[in-house]
C-alpha cells in the first residue's frame, strides 16, 4: 500500500467515526432506556477498529501477496477455505460429544480433537491475513474494471477482516414495523443471556426486541464472518465495502435516519455485492461460479388469487420467500387495524410452520421484520412484504446502463422521493 493510500485510509477512518457518531434519529429517551440495559454488553468498535487497522497497515507494508503468481494466490485462498471447513467440522463434532448425555467423560473423546483443532487454527492464523489481502486485491481490481474505482483504487480502499461478529439488538414498536434502535452487542453472549436481554428491553415499554446474528458489518475495515463458502464471502466483501462507499455520499450519511433509508442502503449493497462478487468468481475462481437463480417474484397476481385456500401447514413445495412474504403482508394488515396481540399470535403460529419445514427460526416478531425486511432481494417476496422501496432500487438498476452508473446515481439521493424522481426521469 502506497503512502497516499495509507493517508486515504486514515482519513476515511476519521470521517467514518464522525459520521457514525452522529448518524441516529432514535429519540434520546428511548435510546437511553435501552442502553441502560445494553451498556455492559455493547461491542467496543473503537478498540476493534484500531487493532484491525494496525494489522491491515502492517500487512500492506509487507505486500506478501504481490510475490505470489495468480495461480498461487488462488491456491492459497482455496487452502484457507479448506482449513476453515476443517475447523468448523471439528468444532461441530466436539460440541455434539459434549451434548451427548450417554458419555460420562466427554473430555476423553474430545482431547485429541481439540488438539487437532488447535493445530489447524494455528495454520489458519497464518493463512488468514494473506487470504484476506489476496481477496481485497482481487475485489479492488474487479471494482476498477467495473468503473467503480477510478484510477484502479477504490475509494475508500477496500479493507476487510474476518472476525467474530457482534450480535445486533433490534428494537421496533409493537404497533408497527420500524427499526427504531439497533445496537451491536458482544459476540460471546450466550443464548440464555440473549433471551433475558430481549425480555428486559421489551419490559421498558411497548416495544418488540430481537437479538440477531449478522454476516458482515460496514465498519472500517469491514467485519466479515468466518466461512468456507467462497460465493458468500466474495458477495459480502463487496456488500460491506459498498456501505463504506455510500458513507461518503448522502445516501450512506443518512443511513440511520429512517427505516426507508436503511432499506435503500441495504438493497443497494445487496445489488453491488451480488454483481461484484460474481465478477470476482468469474475472473479468479471460475469453477465456483454458481448458476444464476431463476426469478420467482414478484408474483404476477395477488397471492390469494394464485394460492387460494392454501393450507399454511402444507409441506408440499414449501417456498420460504413465498411463505415469509405471506406472513409479512398479513402482519402488516393486522397491525394497521390495531390488532397487535392477534398479529403477535399469528407470527408465532407462522414461526412453527417454518420450523416444521426445516427453518429453525427462534422468534418472529415486529423487530424480526424490521431487521430482515431491510434486505430486499431481486426475487422479491420475503420479509419485506409489499414495501415498494426494495423493488424501486432494483428497477433503477435495470434502467441503468452499468453497475457503476447505478451506484453513482443512487449514492447521491437522500430519500425515497429522490429515487422516485430518478425513475421518472429515466422513464421519460
TORKOL-4160 file (C-alpha; in steps of 0.2 Angstrom, whole numbers, padded with zeros to 4 digits, m for minus):
428
<pt num="1" X="0000" Y="0000" Z="0000"/>
<pt num="2" X="0007" Y="0017" Z="m0005"/>
<pt num="3" X="0009" Y="0031" Z="0007"/>
<pt num="4" X="m0005" Y="0040" Z="m0002"/>
<pt num="5" X="m0017" Y="0025" Z="0000"/>
<pt num="6" X="m0012" Y="0024" Z="0019"/>
<pt num="7" X="m0017" Y="0043" Z="0021"/>
<pt num="8" X="m0033" Y="0040" Z="0012"/>
<pt num="9" X="m0037" Y="0025" Z="0024"/>
<pt num="10" X="m0033" Y="0035" Z="0039"/>
<pt num="11" X="m0044" Y="0050" Z="0033"/>
<pt num="12" X="m0058" Y="0038" Z="0029"/>
<pt num="13" X="m0057" Y="0031" Z="0047"/>
<pt num="14" X="m0059" Y="0048" Z="0054"/>
<pt num="15" X="m0073" Y="0053" Z="0043"/>
<pt num="16" X="m0082" Y="0036" Z="0047"/>
<pt num="17" X="m0080" Y="0039" Z="0065"/>
<pt num="18" X="m0088" Y="0056" Z="0064"/>
<pt num="19" X="m0102" Y="0051" Z="0054"/>
<pt num="20" X="m0107" Y="0036" Z="0064"/>
<pt num="21" X="m0105" Y="0046" Z="0080"/>
<pt num="22" X="m0120" Y="0057" Z="0074"/>
<pt num="23" X="m0130" Y="0046" Z="0062"/>
<pt num="24" X="m0145" Y="0042" Z="0073"/>
<pt num="25" X="m0163" Y="0048" Z="0073"/>
<pt num="26" X="m0168" Y="0037" Z="0089"/>
<pt num="27" X="m0177" Y="0048" Z="0102"/>
<pt num="28" X="m0164" Y="0051" Z="0116"/>
<pt num="29" X="m0176" Y="0045" Z="0130"/>
<pt num="30" X="m0180" Y="0028" Z="0121"/>
<pt num="31" X="m0162" Y="0025" Z="0116"/>
<pt num="32" X="m0156" Y="0029" Z="0134"/>
<pt num="33" X="m0169" Y="0017" Z="0141"/>
<pt num="34" X="m0162" Y="0003" Z="0130"/>
<pt num="35" X="m0144" Y="0007" Z="0133"/>
<pt num="36" X="m0146" Y="0007" Z="0152"/>
<pt num="37" X="m0148" Y="m0012" Z="0149"/>
<pt num="38" X="m0136" Y="m0015" Z="0135"/>
<pt num="39" X="m0121" Y="m0004" Z="0140"/>
<pt num="40" X="m0112" Y="m0018" Z="0150"/>
<pt num="41" X="m0113" Y="m0030" Z="0134"/>
<pt num="42" X="m0110" Y="m0017" Z="0120"/>
<pt num="43" X="m0097" Y="m0021" Z="0107"/>
<pt num="44" X="m0081" Y="m0009" Z="0108"/>
<pt num="45" X="m0079" Y="m0004" Z="0090"/>
<pt num="46" X="m0066" Y="0009" Z="0093"/>
<pt num="47" X="m0054" Y="m0004" Z="0100"/>
<pt num="48" X="m0058" Y="m0017" Z="0087"/>
<pt num="49" X="m0055" Y="m0004" Z="0073"/>
<pt num="50" X="m0038" Y="0002" Z="0079"/>
<pt num="51" X="m0032" Y="m0016" Z="0081"/>
<pt num="52" X="m0039" Y="m0021" Z="0064"/>
<pt num="53" X="m0032" Y="m0006" Z="0055"/>
<pt num="54" X="m0015" Y="m0008" Z="0063"/>
<pt num="55" X="m0015" Y="m0026" Z="0056"/>
<pt num="56" X="m0020" Y="m0021" Z="0039"/>
<pt num="57" X="m0007" Y="m0007" Z="0038"/>
<pt num="58" X="0006" Y="m0020" Z="0043"/>
<pt num="59" X="0000" Y="m0032" Z="0030"/>
<pt num="60" X="0001" Y="m0019" Z="0017"/>
<pt num="61" X="0018" Y="m0014" Z="0021"/>
<pt num="62" X="0024" Y="m0032" Z="0019"/>
<pt num="63" X="0015" Y="m0034" Z="0002"/>
<pt num="64" X="0017" Y="m0053" Z="0003"/>
<pt num="65" X="0003" Y="m0057" Z="m0010"/>
<pt num="66" X="0012" Y="m0047" Z="m0023"/>
<pt num="67" X="0026" Y="m0060" Z="m0023"/>
<pt num="68" X="0014" Y="m0075" Z="m0027"/>
<pt num="69" X="0008" Y="m0078" Z="m0045"/>
<pt num="70" X="m0010" Y="m0078" Z="m0049"/>
<pt num="71" X="m0012" Y="m0097" Z="m0048"/>
<pt num="72" X="m0003" Y="m0097" Z="m0031"/>
<pt num="73" X="m0014" Y="m0084" Z="m0024"/>
<pt num="74" X="m0030" Y="m0093" Z="m0029"/>
<pt num="75" X="m0022" Y="m0109" Z="m0022"/>
<pt num="76" X="m0019" Y="m0100" Z="m0005"/>
<pt num="77" X="m0037" Y="m0094" Z="m0004"/>
<pt num="78" X="m0043" Y="m0112" Z="m0008"/>
<pt num="79" X="m0032" Y="m0119" Z="0006"/>
<pt num="80" X="m0038" Y="m0106" Z="0018"/>
<pt num="81" X="m0056" Y="m0110" Z="0015"/>
<pt num="82" X="m0052" Y="m0129" Z="0017"/>
<pt num="83" X="m0044" Y="m0126" Z="0034"/>
<pt num="84" X="m0059" Y="m0115" Z="0039"/>
<pt num="85" X="m0071" Y="m0130" Z="0034"/>
<pt num="86" X="m0060" Y="m0142" Z="0044"/>
<pt num="87" X="m0061" Y="m0131" Z="0060"/>
<pt num="88" X="m0079" Y="m0129" Z="0058"/>
<pt num="89" X="m0082" Y="m0148" Z="0057"/>
<pt num="90" X="m0071" Y="m0152" Z="0071"/>
<pt num="91" X="m0080" Y="m0139" Z="0082"/>
<pt num="92" X="m0096" Y="m0147" Z="0077"/>
<pt num="93" X="m0090" Y="m0164" Z="0082"/>
<pt num="94" X="m0084" Y="m0158" Z="0099"/>
<pt num="95" X="m0100" Y="m0149" Z="0103"/>
<pt num="96" X="m0110" Y="m0164" Z="0099"/>
<pt num="97" X="m0099" Y="m0175" Z="0110"/>
<pt num="98" X="m0102" Y="m0164" Z="0125"/>
<pt num="99" X="m0120" Y="m0163" Z="0121"/>
<pt num="100" X="m0122" Y="m0182" Z="0122"/>
<pt num="101" X="m0129" Y="m0187" Z="0139"/>
<pt num="102" X="m0123" Y="m0205" Z="0137"/>
<pt num="103" X="m0105" Y="m0200" Z="0138"/>
<pt num="104" X="m0100" Y="m0198" Z="0156"/>
<pt num="105" X="m0082" Y="m0191" Z="0152"/>
<pt num="106" X="m0083" Y="m0182" Z="0135"/>
<pt num="107" X="m0066" Y="m0174" Z="0138"/>
<pt num="108" X="m0059" Y="m0192" Z="0135"/>
<pt num="109" X="m0065" Y="m0192" Z="0117"/>
<pt num="110" X="m0063" Y="m0173" Z="0113"/>
<pt num="111" X="m0045" Y="m0171" Z="0119"/>
<pt num="112" X="m0037" Y="m0177" Z="0103"/>
<pt num="113" X="m0050" Y="m0167" Z="0093"/>
<pt num="114" X="m0046" Y="m0151" Z="0102"/>
<pt num="115" X="m0028" Y="m0154" Z="0099"/>
<pt num="116" X="m0030" Y="m0156" Z="0081"/>
<pt num="117" X="m0042" Y="m0141" Z="0080"/>
<pt num="118" X="m0029" Y="m0130" Z="0088"/>
<pt num="119" X="m0016" Y="m0136" Z="0076"/>
<pt num="120" X="m0027" Y="m0131" Z="0061"/>
<pt num="121" X="m0032" Y="m0115" Z="0069"/>
<pt num="122" X="m0013" Y="m0111" Z="0070"/>
<pt num="123" X="m0012" Y="m0113" Z="0051"/>
<pt num="124" X="m0027" Y="m0103" Z="0049"/>
<pt num="125" X="m0020" Y="m0089" Z="0059"/>
<pt num="126" X="m0005" Y="m0089" Z="0047"/>
<pt num="127" X="m0015" Y="m0090" Z="0031"/>
<pt num="128" X="m0030" Y="m0079" Z="0035"/>
<pt num="129" X="m0021" Y="m0062" Z="0033"/>
<pt num="130" X="m0014" Y="m0067" Z="0017"/>
<pt num="131" X="m0030" Y="m0074" Z="0010"/>
<pt num="132" X="m0039" Y="m0058" Z="0015"/>
<pt num="133" X="m0025" Y="m0047" Z="0006"/>
<pt num="134" X="m0027" Y="m0058" Z="m0009"/>
<pt num="135" X="m0046" Y="m0056" Z="m0010"/>
<pt num="136" X="m0045" Y="m0037" Z="m0006"/>
<pt num="137" X="m0034" Y="m0035" Z="m0021"/>
<pt num="138" X="m0044" Y="m0046" Z="m0032"/>
<pt num="139" X="m0061" Y="m0037" Z="m0027"/>
<pt num="140" X="m0052" Y="m0020" Z="m0030"/>
<pt num="141" X="m0047" Y="m0025" Z="m0047"/>
<pt num="142" X="m0065" Y="m0030" Z="m0052"/>
<pt num="143" X="m0072" Y="m0014" Z="m0045"/>
<pt num="144" X="m0059" Y="m0005" Z="m0056"/>
<pt num="145" X="m0064" Y="m0015" Z="m0071"/>
<pt num="146" X="m0082" Y="m0011" Z="m0067"/>
<pt num="147" X="m0079" Y="0008" Z="m0067"/>
<pt num="148" X="m0082" Y="0010" Z="m0049"/>
<pt num="149" X="m0064" Y="0013" Z="m0044"/>
<pt num="150" X="m0056" Y="0027" Z="m0054"/>
<pt num="151" X="m0038" Y="0025" Z="m0056"/>
<pt num="152" X="m0039" Y="0007" Z="m0051"/>
<pt num="153" X="m0040" Y="0011" Z="m0032"/>
<pt num="154" X="m0057" Y="0010" Z="m0024"/>
<pt num="155" X="m0062" Y="0025" Z="m0013"/>
<pt num="156" X="m0061" Y="0021" Z="0001"/>
<pt num="157" X="m0048" Y="0007" Z="m0001"/>
<pt num="158" X="m0056" Y="m0010" Z="0001"/>
<pt num="159" X="m0051" Y="m0017" Z="0018"/>
<pt num="160" X="m0060" Y="m0032" Z="0027"/>
<pt num="161" X="m0056" Y="m0043" Z="0042"/>
<pt num="162" X="m0063" Y="m0060" Z="0046"/>
<pt num="163" X="m0068" Y="m0059" Z="0065"/>
<pt num="164" X="m0081" Y="m0065" Z="0077"/>
<pt num="165" X="m0096" Y="m0053" Z="0073"/>
<pt num="166" X="m0106" Y="m0043" Z="0086"/>
<pt num="167" X="m0124" Y="m0048" Z="0088"/>
<pt num="168" X="m0137" Y="m0034" Z="0083"/>
<pt num="169" X="m0150" Y="m0029" Z="0095"/>
<pt num="170" X="m0165" Y="m0023" Z="0085"/>
<pt num="171" X="m0180" Y="m0014" Z="0093"/>
<pt num="172" X="m0196" Y="m0010" Z="0085"/>
<pt num="173" X="m0213" Y="m0003" Z="0091"/>
<pt num="174" X="m0226" Y="m0016" Z="0094"/>
<pt num="175" X="m0240" Y="m0007" Z="0084"/>
<pt num="176" X="m0229" Y="m0005" Z="0068"/>
<pt num="177" X="m0214" Y="m0012" Z="0060"/>
<pt num="178" X="m0200" Y="0000" Z="0061"/>
<pt num="179" X="m0182" Y="m0001" Z="0066"/>
<pt num="180" X="m0180" Y="0012" Z="0080"/>
<pt num="181" X="m0165" Y="0005" Z="0089"/>
<pt num="182" X="m0150" Y="m0005" Z="0083"/>
<pt num="183" X="m0136" Y="m0009" Z="0095"/>
<pt num="184" X="m0121" Y="m0020" Z="0092"/>
<pt num="185" X="m0118" Y="m0032" Z="0107"/>
<pt num="186" X="m0103" Y="m0044" Z="0112"/>
<pt num="187" X="m0101" Y="m0059" Z="0101"/>
<pt num="188" X="m0099" Y="m0071" Z="0116"/>
<pt num="189" X="m0116" Y="m0068" Z="0123"/>
<pt num="190" X="m0125" Y="m0085" Z="0127"/>
<pt num="191" X="m0142" Y="m0089" Z="0122"/>
<pt num="192" X="m0149" Y="m0088" Z="0139"/>
<pt num="193" X="m0141" Y="m0070" Z="0141"/>
<pt num="194" X="m0149" Y="m0065" Z="0124"/>
<pt num="195" X="m0166" Y="m0071" Z="0129"/>
<pt num="196" X="m0165" Y="m0062" Z="0145"/>
<pt num="197" X="m0159" Y="m0046" Z="0137"/>
<pt num="198" X="m0174" Y="m0046" Z="0125"/>
<pt num="199" X="m0186" Y="m0048" Z="0139"/>
<pt num="200" X="m0178" Y="m0034" Z="0149"/>
<pt num="201" X="m0179" Y="m0022" Z="0134"/>
<pt num="202" X="m0197" Y="m0026" Z="0130"/>
<pt num="203" X="m0201" Y="m0023" Z="0148"/>
<pt num="204" X="m0195" Y="m0004" Z="0145"/>
<pt num="205" X="m0211" Y="0000" Z="0135"/>
<pt num="206" X="m0222" Y="m0005" Z="0121"/>
<pt num="207" X="m0208" Y="m0012" Z="0110"/>
<pt num="208" X="m0203" Y="m0028" Z="0102"/>
<pt num="209" X="m0184" Y="m0033" Z="0103"/>
<pt num="210" X="m0174" Y="m0046" Z="0095"/>
<pt num="211" X="m0155" Y="m0051" Z="0095"/>
<pt num="212" X="m0149" Y="m0057" Z="0078"/>
<pt num="213" X="m0133" Y="m0063" Z="0071"/>
<pt num="214" X="m0126" Y="m0054" Z="0056"/>
<pt num="215" X="m0114" Y="m0059" Z="0042"/>
<pt num="216" X="m0105" Y="m0043" Z="0040"/>
<pt num="217" X="m0103" Y="m0025" Z="0047"/>
<pt num="218" X="m0098" Y="m0010" Z="0037"/>
<pt num="219" X="m0086" Y="m0003" Z="0050"/>
<pt num="220" X="m0068" Y="0001" Z="0043"/>
<pt num="221" X="m0060" Y="m0011" Z="0040"/>
<pt num="222" X="m0077" Y="m0020" Z="0037"/>
<pt num="223" X="m0081" Y="m0035" Z="0048"/>
<pt num="224" X="m0084" Y="m0052" Z="0039"/>
<pt num="225" X="m0090" Y="m0068" Z="0047"/>
<pt num="226" X="m0078" Y="m0083" Z="0045"/>
<pt num="227" X="m0084" Y="m0095" Z="0032"/>
<pt num="228" X="m0078" Y="m0108" Z="0019"/>
<pt num="229" X="m0091" Y="m0103" Z="0006"/>
<pt num="230" X="m0082" Y="m0093" Z="m0007"/>
<pt num="231" X="m0098" Y="m0087" Z="m0016"/>
<pt num="232" X="m0105" Y="m0080" Z="0000"/>
<pt num="233" X="m0088" Y="m0072" Z="0005"/>
<pt num="234" X="m0085" Y="m0063" Z="m0011"/>
<pt num="235" X="m0103" Y="m0056" Z="m0011"/>
<pt num="236" X="m0101" Y="m0050" Z="0007"/>
<pt num="237" X="m0084" Y="m0042" Z="0005"/>
<pt num="238" X="m0091" Y="m0031" Z="m0009"/>
<pt num="239" X="m0108" Y="m0028" Z="0000"/>
<pt num="240" X="m0099" Y="m0021" Z="0015"/>
<pt num="241" X="m0087" Y="m0011" Z="0005"/>
<pt num="242" X="m0102" Y="m0003" Z="m0003"/>
<pt num="243" X="m0108" Y="0003" Z="0014"/>
<pt num="244" X="m0091" Y="0011" Z="0016"/>
<pt num="245" X="m0093" Y="0020" Z="m0001"/>
<pt num="246" X="m0110" Y="0026" Z="0002"/>
<pt num="247" X="m0104" Y="0033" Z="0019"/>
<pt num="248" X="m0095" Y="0046" Z="0009"/>
<pt num="249" X="m0112" Y="0051" Z="0000"/>
<pt num="250" X="m0129" Y="0057" Z="0005"/>
<pt num="251" X="m0137" Y="0040" Z="0005"/>
<pt num="252" X="m0125" Y="0032" Z="0017"/>
<pt num="253" X="m0123" Y="0048" Z="0028"/>
<pt num="254" X="m0142" Y="0047" Z="0031"/>
<pt num="255" X="m0142" Y="0028" Z="0035"/>
<pt num="256" X="m0149" Y="0029" Z="0052"/>
<pt num="257" X="m0162" Y="0042" Z="0049"/>
<pt num="258" X="m0176" Y="0031" Z="0044"/>
<pt num="259" X="m0181" Y="0013" Z="0040"/>
<pt num="260" X="m0184" Y="0018" Z="0022"/>
<pt num="261" X="m0166" Y="0024" Z="0021"/>
<pt num="262" X="m0159" Y="0009" Z="0029"/>
<pt num="263" X="m0168" Y="m0002" Z="0015"/>
<pt num="264" X="m0161" Y="0009" Z="0001"/>
<pt num="265" X="m0144" Y="0007" Z="0008"/>
<pt num="266" X="m0145" Y="m0012" Z="0011"/>
<pt num="267" X="m0154" Y="m0016" Z="m0006"/>
<pt num="268" X="m0140" Y="m0006" Z="m0015"/>
<pt num="269" X="m0127" Y="m0015" Z="m0006"/>
<pt num="270" X="m0135" Y="m0032" Z="m0010"/>
<pt num="271" X="m0136" Y="m0027" Z="m0028"/>
<pt num="272" X="m0117" Y="m0022" Z="m0029"/>
<pt num="273" X="m0112" Y="m0036" Z="m0018"/>
<pt num="274" X="m0120" Y="m0049" Z="m0029"/>
<pt num="275" X="m0114" Y="m0042" Z="m0045"/>
<pt num="276" X="m0096" Y="m0039" Z="m0040"/>
<pt num="277" X="m0095" Y="m0055" Z="m0030"/>
<pt num="278" X="m0100" Y="m0065" Z="m0046"/>
<pt num="279" X="m0087" Y="m0055" Z="m0056"/>
<pt num="280" X="m0073" Y="m0059" Z="m0044"/>
<pt num="281" X="m0078" Y="m0078" Z="m0046"/>
<pt num="282" X="m0078" Y="m0077" Z="m0064"/>
<pt num="283" X="m0061" Y="m0068" Z="m0065"/>
<pt num="284" X="m0052" Y="m0078" Z="m0052"/>
<pt num="285" X="m0062" Y="m0094" Z="m0047"/>
<pt num="286" X="m0072" Y="m0099" Z="m0062"/>
<pt num="287" X="m0075" Y="m0117" Z="m0055"/>
<pt num="288" X="m0085" Y="m0109" Z="m0041"/>
<pt num="289" X="m0097" Y="m0098" Z="m0051"/>
<pt num="290" X="m0115" Y="m0103" Z="m0046"/>
<pt num="291" X="m0129" Y="m0104" Z="m0058"/>
<pt num="292" X="m0140" Y="m0089" Z="m0059"/>
<pt num="293" X="m0156" Y="m0091" Z="m0049"/>
<pt num="294" X="m0172" Y="m0091" Z="m0058"/>
<pt num="295" X="m0183" Y="m0076" Z="m0053"/>
<pt num="296" X="m0199" Y="m0082" Z="m0044"/>
<pt num="297" X="m0205" Y="m0065" Z="m0038"/>
<pt num="298" X="m0214" Y="m0053" Z="m0039"/>
<pt num="299" X="m0230" Y="m0063" Z="m0041"/>
<pt num="300" X="m0240" Y="m0059" Z="m0057"/>
<pt num="301" X="m0256" Y="m0058" Z="m0047"/>
<pt num="302" X="m0260" Y="m0056" Z="m0028"/>
<pt num="303" X="m0255" Y="m0070" Z="m0018"/>
<pt num="304" X="m0273" Y="m0075" Z="m0013"/>
<pt num="305" X="m0278" Y="m0077" Z="m0032"/>
<pt num="306" X="m0263" Y="m0088" Z="m0036"/>
<pt num="307" X="m0264" Y="m0099" Z="m0020"/>
<pt num="308" X="m0282" Y="m0099" Z="m0015"/>
<pt num="309" X="m0286" Y="m0108" Z="0001"/>
<pt num="310" X="m0268" Y="m0114" Z="0003"/>
<pt num="311" X="m0265" Y="m0123" Z="0020"/>
<pt num="312" X="m0252" Y="m0114" Z="0030"/>
<pt num="313" X="m0246" Y="m0131" Z="0037"/>
<pt num="314" X="m0244" Y="m0138" Z="0019"/>
<pt num="315" X="m0226" Y="m0146" Z="0017"/>
<pt num="316" X="m0228" Y="m0149" Z="m0002"/>
<pt num="317" X="m0217" Y="m0137" Z="m0012"/>
<pt num="318" X="m0214" Y="m0126" Z="0003"/>
<pt num="319" X="m0206" Y="m0110" Z="m0003"/>
<pt num="320" X="m0198" Y="m0099" Z="0010"/>
<pt num="321" X="m0199" Y="m0082" Z="0001"/>
<pt num="322" X="m0217" Y="m0085" Z="m0003"/>
<pt num="323" X="m0222" Y="m0090" Z="0014"/>
<pt num="324" X="m0212" Y="m0076" Z="0023"/>
<pt num="325" X="m0220" Y="m0064" Z="0011"/>
<pt num="326" X="m0237" Y="m0070" Z="0015"/>
<pt num="327" X="m0233" Y="m0069" Z="0034"/>
<pt num="328" X="m0227" Y="m0051" Z="0032"/>
<pt num="329" X="m0242" Y="m0045" Z="0022"/>
<pt num="330" X="m0254" Y="m0052" Z="0035"/>
<pt num="331" X="m0245" Y="m0045" Z="0050"/>
<pt num="332" X="m0245" Y="m0028" Z="0042"/>
<pt num="333" X="m0263" Y="m0029" Z="0039"/>
<pt num="334" X="m0267" Y="m0034" Z="0057"/>
<pt num="335" X="m0256" Y="m0020" Z="0064"/>
<pt num="336" X="m0264" Y="m0007" Z="0053"/>
<pt num="337" X="m0281" Y="m0012" Z="0061"/>
<pt num="338" X="m0273" Y="m0011" Z="0078"/>
<pt num="339" X="m0274" Y="m0029" Z="0082"/>
<pt num="340" X="m0257" Y="m0031" Z="0090"/>
<pt num="341" X="m0260" Y="m0046" Z="0100"/>
<pt num="342" X="m0268" Y="m0055" Z="0086"/>
<pt num="343" X="m0253" Y="m0051" Z="0075"/>
<pt num="344" X="m0241" Y="m0057" Z="0088"/>
<pt num="345" X="m0251" Y="m0074" Z="0090"/>
<pt num="346" X="m0251" Y="m0075" Z="0071"/>
<pt num="347" X="m0232" Y="m0073" Z="0070"/>
<pt num="348" X="m0229" Y="m0087" Z="0082"/>
<pt num="349" X="m0241" Y="m0098" Z="0073"/>
<pt num="350" X="m0231" Y="m0095" Z="0057"/>
<pt num="351" X="m0214" Y="m0097" Z="0065"/>
<pt num="352" X="m0220" Y="m0115" Z="0070"/>
<pt num="353" X="m0224" Y="m0118" Z="0051"/>
<pt num="354" X="m0207" Y="m0113" Z="0046"/>
<pt num="355" X="m0199" Y="m0124" Z="0060"/>
<pt num="356" X="m0209" Y="m0139" Z="0054"/>
<pt num="357" X="m0202" Y="m0136" Z="0036"/>
<pt num="358" X="m0184" Y="m0136" Z="0041"/>
<pt num="359" X="m0181" Y="m0117" Z="0045"/>
<pt num="360" X="m0175" Y="m0115" Z="0063"/>
<pt num="361" X="m0181" Y="m0098" Z="0067"/>
<pt num="362" X="m0181" Y="m0094" Z="0086"/>
<pt num="363" X="m0193" Y="m0079" Z="0086"/>
<pt num="364" X="m0203" Y="m0070" Z="0073"/>
<pt num="365" X="m0209" Y="m0053" Z="0079"/>
<pt num="366" X="m0210" Y="m0035" Z="0074"/>
<pt num="367" X="m0191" Y="m0032" Z="0077"/>
<pt num="368" X="m0188" Y="m0048" Z="0066"/>
<pt num="369" X="m0197" Y="m0040" Z="0051"/>
<pt num="370" X="m0189" Y="m0023" Z="0055"/>
<pt num="371" X="m0172" Y="m0030" Z="0053"/>
<pt num="372" X="m0174" Y="m0043" Z="0039"/>
<pt num="373" X="m0186" Y="m0033" Z="0029"/>
<pt num="374" X="m0172" Y="m0020" Z="0025"/>
<pt num="375" X="m0163" Y="m0033" Z="0014"/>
<pt num="376" X="m0174" Y="m0033" Z="m0002"/>
<pt num="377" X="m0170" Y="m0047" Z="m0014"/>
<pt num="378" X="m0171" Y="m0047" Z="m0033"/>
<pt num="379" X="m0183" Y="m0062" Z="m0032"/>
<pt num="380" X="m0195" Y="m0051" Z="m0022"/>
<pt num="381" X="m0206" Y="m0058" Z="m0008"/>
<pt num="382" X="m0198" Y="m0062" Z="0008"/>
<pt num="383" X="m0198" Y="m0052" Z="0024"/>
<pt num="384" X="m0200" Y="m0035" Z="0015"/>
<pt num="385" X="m0218" Y="m0039" Z="0011"/>
<pt num="386" X="m0226" Y="m0026" Z="0000"/>
<pt num="387" X="m0214" Y="m0012" Z="0004"/>
<pt num="388" X="m0210" Y="m0003" Z="m0013"/>
<pt num="389" X="m0193" Y="0003" Z="m0008"/>
<pt num="390" X="m0183" Y="m0013" Z="m0012"/>
<pt num="391" X="m0191" Y="m0016" Z="m0029"/>
<pt num="392" X="m0189" Y="0003" Z="m0034"/>
<pt num="393" X="m0170" Y="0001" Z="m0031"/>
<pt num="394" X="m0170" Y="m0015" Z="m0042"/>
<pt num="395" X="m0179" Y="m0005" Z="m0055"/>
<pt num="396" X="m0166" Y="0009" Z="m0055"/>
<pt num="397" X="m0153" Y="m0005" Z="m0058"/>
<pt num="398" X="m0162" Y="m0012" Z="m0073"/>
<pt num="399" X="m0163" Y="0006" Z="m0080"/>
<pt num="400" X="m0145" Y="0010" Z="m0078"/>
<pt num="401" X="m0133" Y="0006" Z="m0092"/>
<pt num="402" X="m0120" Y="m0001" Z="m0079"/>
<pt num="403" X="m0117" Y="m0006" Z="m0061"/>
<pt num="404" X="m0106" Y="0009" Z="m0059"/>
<pt num="405" X="m0119" Y="0021" Z="m0066"/>
<pt num="406" X="m0132" Y="0014" Z="m0055"/>
<pt num="407" X="m0121" Y="0016" Z="m0039"/>
<pt num="408" X="m0116" Y="0034" Z="m0044"/>
<pt num="409" X="m0134" Y="0039" Z="m0046"/>
<pt num="410" X="m0141" Y="0031" Z="m0031"/>
<pt num="411" X="m0127" Y="0036" Z="m0019"/>
<pt num="412" X="m0132" Y="0055" Z="m0021"/>
<pt num="413" X="m0151" Y="0053" Z="m0016"/>
<pt num="414" X="m0156" Y="0057" Z="0002"/>
<pt num="415" X="m0174" Y="0050" Z="0002"/>
<pt num="416" X="m0186" Y="0038" Z="m0007"/>
<pt num="417" X="m0194" Y="0053" Z="m0016"/>
<pt num="418" X="m0177" Y="0056" Z="m0024"/>
<pt num="419" X="m0176" Y="0038" Z="m0030"/>
<pt num="420" X="m0194" Y="0040" Z="m0037"/>
<pt num="421" X="m0189" Y="0056" Z="m0047"/>
<pt num="422" X="m0174" Y="0047" Z="m0054"/>
<pt num="423" X="m0185" Y="0033" Z="m0060"/>
<pt num="424" X="m0197" Y="0045" Z="m0068"/>
<pt num="425" X="m0184" Y="0055" Z="m0077"/>
<pt num="426" X="m0177" Y="0038" Z="m0083"/>
<pt num="427" X="m0194" Y="0033" Z="m0090"/>
<pt num="428" X="m0197" Y="0049" Z="m0099"/>
